[in-house]
Amino acid sequence: MKKLSGIFNIVIFLLLLIGCQERNEPTRDAPLDNFFANTELNYGEYVVIFEDVVARAHAMGLEDKSLEKWVIRALGDEKLSNKRDLTQDEALKIAKENLAENQAWITVADEKYDVKVSEEELDQWISEGPDQSEIPQQKAFADALELSLVELNHEFDRELYKQTLLWEKLMPVLEKKYETEDQEALLDKFMKQVDKEASSK
């Protein structure tokens, strides 16, 4: 399987975070190479990084605001993970790939496994999970975007939470279909289907 994108790591981190919060356990086992898991910086340092990332994305003048969100994530993910700035071409390429992967994820979950998430279900899930958390990096990201945390969760990052909730609902379906609880194996099977769907677009 190809290396998972930073965006997927965000999704897994969010899932782990919410699960650990519900059990009052620390999140030390969450992936460290993703948008919200870097713990080396303080709130102010994150704000500076995110404000620069958002400004660079806005300067690209993209008319497609959905794509612009993925550009912001691509720029931020690379800045936090590898401490370097992507070029505009690199950011656009990654953003388009991640957008296609996100859409393919939802399509495969729905069409192949009949797993879907309603808007009402998603709003409730976000309200009961992410809206209850206080992550300094996430607050800095919201501030850089001039959004409240609720706006960030329910609007800007909505499709990431949809992926996270879909994965939560997919796991028992995949375990039954493939007769294994090996999450790595199940993820490998699912991502191959997602990659195939994404590349067909």
C-alpha positions, 0 to 999 in steps of 0.5 A, spaced: 500 500 500 502 506 498 504 511 504 498 514 507 497 521 506 497 526 511 490 528 511 488 520 512 493 521 518 489 527 521 482 522 520 486 517 524 488 522 529 481 525 530 478 518 531 483 516 536 483 523 540 475 522 540 476 515 543 481 516 548 477 522 550 471 518 551 475 513 555 479 519 559 486 516 556 492 520 554 493 520 546 500 518 546 499 513 541 496 517 536 500 519 529 505 524 530 506 526 523 499 529 522 496 536 522 494 536 529 499 532 533 505 536 533 506 537 540 513 541 540 510 548 539 506 552 543 499 556 541 502 562 539 507 559 534 502 555 531 498 561 530 504 564 526 505 558 522 497 557 520 496 565 518 502 564 513 499 558 511 492 561 510 495 567 507 499 563 502 493 559 500 489 565 499 494 569 495 493 563 490 487 566 488 483 559 487 476 560 485 474 553 488 474 554 495 473 547 496 480 546 493 483 551 497 481 548 503 485 542 501 491 547 499 491 550 506 491 543 509 497 540 504 501 547 506 500 546 513 501 538 513 508 539 510 510 545 514 508 541 520 511 534 518 517 536 514 518 544 516 518 546 509 514 550 504 511 547 498 511 550 492 504 552 489 504 547 484 506 541 489 500 544 494 495 544 488 497 537 486 497 534 493 490 538 494 487 535 488 489 528 490 487 529 497 480 531 495 479 526 490 481 521 495 476 524 500 471 523 495 473 516 493 473 514 500 465 516 501 463 513 494 467 506 496 464 506 503 457 508 500 457 504 494 461 498 496 459 497 503 453 501 504 455 505 509 453 512 509 453 518 514 447 523 514 448 530 515 444 530 522 448 524 524 455 528 523 453 534 526 451 530 532 457 526 532 461 533 531 457 536 537 458 530 542 466 529 540 470 534 537 466 540 539 468 538 546 475 538 545 480 543 547 486 542 542 491 548 542 493 547 535 486 546 533 484 553 536 490 556 533 488 553 526 481 556 527 484 563 529 488 563 523 482 562 519 478 567 523 473 562 525 470 559 531 471 552 533 464 550 532 465 553 525 472 550 524 469 543 526 462 543 522 464 547 516 471 547 514 473 540 517 466 537 516 469 532 510 475 530 515 470 528 520 465 525 515 471 520 513 473 519 521 465 517 522 465 513 516 471 509 518 468 508 525 462 505 522 466 501 516 470 497 521 465 492 523 462 491 516 469 490 514 471 485 519 465 481 518 466 481 510 473 479 510 473 475 517 479 478 520 480 484 526 487 486 523 486 493 522 492 494 518 489 488 513 482 491 513 485 498 511 490 496 506 484 492 502 479 499 503 485 504 501 486 499 495 479 500 493 479 508 494 485 509 490 482 505 484 476 509 485 480 516 486 484 514 480 478 513 475 476 520 476 
